[in-house]
Amino acid sequence: QVQLVESGGGLVQAGGSLTLSCAASVRTFSIYTMGWFRRAPGKEREFVGSIMWRSGGITNYADSVKGRFTISRDNAKNTVYLKMNSLKPVDTAVYYCAASTELRFGVDRTEEFAFWGQGTQVTVSS
């Protein structure tokens, strides 16, 4: 069982930056991809981006955040980061970290991720 704990959420003004962290309780060889999702009020949970633990840390992003958000990893700490720049009010959501055992690049659907964190609130004020 993999436990994921997010941190770093908070309130930020539009145009500002915030970095979220996701610490995994254990690093297993069955986890290939770490992802970030978000759920805005009244909306479905949506894919934000992902990174592969191996394969050179290949990343994948949703079009809505491409160029503004960056995902990175620290293998030694079993931690993944989501650096968010140029934040907009539409980025306001609960952000979730997730882990997938799917052995391929490009997993971006919620059902492809087996483990989830509890979520952390990000609020962007205008």
MOSUL-V173378 format. One record per pair of residues at least 4 apart in sequence whose C-alpha atoms are under 8 Angstrom apart, sorted by the first residue. I is the first residue (numbers start at 1). J is the second residue. If there is no record, write none. Layout:
((I/J) (I/J))
This chain:
((2/24) (2/25) (2/26) (2/27) (2/115) (3/24) (3/25) (3/26) (3/115) (3/116) (3/117) (4/22) (4/23) (4/24) (4/25) (4/97) (4/98) (4/115) (4/116) (4/117) (4/118) (5/21) (5/22) (5/23) (5/24) (5/97) (5/117) (5/118) (5/119) (6/20) (6/21) (6/22) (6/23) (6/96) (6/97) (6/117) (6/118) (6/119) (6/120) (7/20) (7/21) (7/22) (7/120) (8/18) (8/19) (8/20) (8/21) (8/120) (9/18) (9/19) (9/20) (9/120) (9/121) (9/122) (10/121) (10/122) (10/123) (11/122) (11/123) (11/124) (11/125) (12/16) (12/17) (12/18) (12/122) (12/123) (12/124) (12/125) (13/87) (13/124) (13/125) (13/126) (14/86) (14/87) (14/88) (14/89) (14/124) (14/125) (14/126) (15/85) (15/86) (15/87) (15/88) (16/85) (16/86) (16/87) (17/83) (17/84) (17/85) (17/86) (17/87) (18/83) (18/84) (18/85) (19/81) (19/82) (19/83) (19/84) (20/81) (20/82) (20/83) (21/79) (21/80) (21/81) (21/82) (22/79) (22/80) (22/81) (22/97) (23/77) (23/78) (23/79) (23/80) (24/78) (24/79) (25/78) (26/78) (27/31) (27/78) (30/101) (31/53) (31/99) (31/100) (31/101) (31/102) (32/52) (32/53) (32/54) (32/99) (32/100) (32/101) (32/102) (32/103) (32/104) (33/50) (33/51) (33/52) (33/53) (33/99) (33/100) (33/101) (33/102) (33/105) (33/107) (34/50) (34/51) (34/52) (34/53) (34/80) (34/97) (34/98) (34/99) (34/100) (35/47) (35/48) (35/49) (35/50) (35/51) (35/97) (35/98) (35/99) (35/100) (35/108) (36/47) (36/48) (36/49) (36/50) (36/82) (36/95) (36/96) (36/97) (36/98) (37/45) (37/46) (37/47) (37/48) (37/49) (37/95) (37/96) (37/97) (37/98) (38/45) (38/46) (38/47) (38/48) (38/93) (38/94) (38/95) (38/96) (39/43) (39/44) (39/45) (39/46) (39/93) (39/94) (39/95) (40/44) (40/45) (40/91) (40/92) (40/93) (40/94) (41/93) (45/110) (46/110) (47/61) (47/62) (47/108) (47/109) (47/110) (48/61) (48/62) (48/64) (48/65) (49/59) (49/60) (49/61) (49/62) (49/71) (49/108) (50/59) (50/60) (50/61) (50/71) (50/107) (50/108) (51/57) (51/58) (51/59) (51/60) (51/71) (51/72) (51/73) (52/56) (52/57) (52/58) (52/59) (52/105) (53/57) (53/73) (53/75) (54/58) (57/72) (57/73) (59/71) (60/106) (61/65) (61/66) (62/66) (65/69) (68/84) (68/85) (68/86) (68/87) (69/82) (69/83) (69/84) (69/85) (70/81) (70/82) (70/83) (70/84) (71/80) (71/81) (71/82) (71/83) (72/80) (72/81) (72/82) (73/78) (73/79) (73/80) (73/81) (74/78) (74/79) (74/80) (75/79) (87/91) (87/124) (88/92) (88/124) (88/125) (88/126) (89/123) (89/124) (89/125) (89/126) (90/124) (91/122) (91/123) (91/124) (92/121) (92/122) (92/123) (92/124) (93/121) (93/122) (93/123) (94/119) (94/120) (94/121) (94/122) (95/119) (95/120) (95/121) (95/122) (96/116) (96/117) (96/118) (96/119) (96/120) (97/116) (97/117) (97/118) (97/119) (98/113) (98/114) (98/115) (98/116) (98/117) (99/113) (99/114) (99/115) (99/116) (100/107) (100/112) (100/113) (100/114) (100/115) (101/112) (101/113) (101/114) (102/107) (102/112) (102/113) (107/112) (108/112) (109/113))
